[in-house]
């Protein structure tokens, strides 16, 4: 900044161009730290991962180029297909319920709860680390000693094997993460709601619209770009579920909760098949890419109805 | 001017971060063999840390220019950290190795072949408890570790519950067993099982869906490849049975015979009868179930003797596995851990010196005095048993398998691709425990595993 001011005084006639050049230098400076991180931790690993997916690599010895062999193997790998089905089941349950609940909480935050304290509490689960959340729920949902099953028994219902049954394990893991993330998602949606001008609601109220009509006809449509962003980012996060599974079930029973990230982790770090694991990662990336583009198109997230 | 200063500051910051990032390993900074050397030694069992710390201290007293820094990591992190350590060059110089893990390290050239060192220093490999060294010969014939201890399985039981059920200690010590009706072993387990209404497992009106105390604690998983603390004691009691056609380095698992599959169906069948928790009922290990009073007995490894003996408020007795009615033998898997040397160590001589020292009675007697494991040299084992006894724990049942007239041991299976096998067999045993299939489903898995191992 000092440099800039000095130059302005010395050479007022060249002010415009010199300022632009200086802005560029400053911009580079500000962008550099983030760019270094982005290149070192995202771009380079992605490129290397893509390369490794065409190789046979056990981490100890240099990778050997095998062409499309890993991808051919993928097609007949039942475990991989199972893990995709399991992941889709997880994402479906997670996203549907998380979004609905978050929307509900956001509306409550906007319409009912003014207290910053209560709003803060809604965010609490998000502030606790994933591993701790998973552990706490693992204990609470334990078949023999968990408090949840004690409660079920008092009400007169049979005990449930939340993490031990093949049917319940994915819904259970999905709900643990819904519990953790709904407050945060609600906050994002709430922020979007704040940007909807109050005048619209006032006009609607004058016209005699009910609360539900206002929600249906004003809030939802005007929230669309925001909601689309929230759904896309949480869906990408949801596809990448790992820590909760790793802490609670490690993919079991049998492969009932062997989500795709868990499978990739096991392939790479316990079987040392880094090449094949990279190929599965590339497939996951492609799935996410297709879904994101599709959603962006479908929801027209880049245009707002407000203007 | 300010800009340059900012850039310089940023560069310095980046450099510092870089340096900090690199110094994580800490260990082998000293390249000079003649100067003082600091060895990095890794192990996973917290309970064994004091014992080997005592060893390391005594070693440094004898070799003042070599210090040993011990790092203890939990089992789950241990192998990941070790792998990244090998790759990044920040691994330990010496580490405790496991039979299920060393094949992949040795075939990838990460651990040192000790054959020549053993020969040139004429280390007596016959000093170890019989059979222990055999498992540590790699697929290429090299020796990849010196065994430091051994373990077998046994029955840990809650003394009070056993007494309440009308049994004596010697009843538990002399159980017999067959895979058809389970013999007196199953009768005892059944009688020790108590439901919510106080009805015992072998009495009329027993409610197997509402059990308060199980006769046998559930293992924490279906046992992977070898069922070590599950069914291995029963399988090993069959005369002539072994895990593999050839161990180590066989490809064909002996899991296809009717006799074997009968054992598996009988064992997991205990769950269906309500004597052992069904799959998923218990998310804790056997130790926790015994400590919480949810189970009366558990099949567990000798290395856990101390943990069980020190459970507050629960008096624990130890018995060997039941006697097979047909072979008249007790059986157990026999496992060992060993010290291996990182092939990339900068101090191979010091590392070997330390490994060699840990294989002597000087170190093993120190370990024995701490009463945590059975050292690999028989005379030190005797001392460990005496030390256990002094602490009030009678571990002699674990030795019954070693006498060929009363028992037999089978070496833990050593194969390539152990993790993949553990996944394949783990899923198969999961399904059997879940009750979705019976043990005949193991036959195709054995075929699959055979093909996989032959393609390695």
Interface residues (C-beta under 8 A of the other chain):
Chain A: X2 X3 X25 X29 X32 X33 X58 X59 X60 X61 X138 X142 X143 X144 X145 X161 X163 X164 X165 X166 X252 X253 X254 X255 X266 X269 X270 X271 X272
Chain B: X1 X2 X3 X6 X7 X10 X79 X80 X83 X86 X87 X104 X108 X109 X110 X221 X277 X279 X280 X281 X282 X283 X284 X292 X294 X417 X419 X420 X423 X427 X430 X431 X434
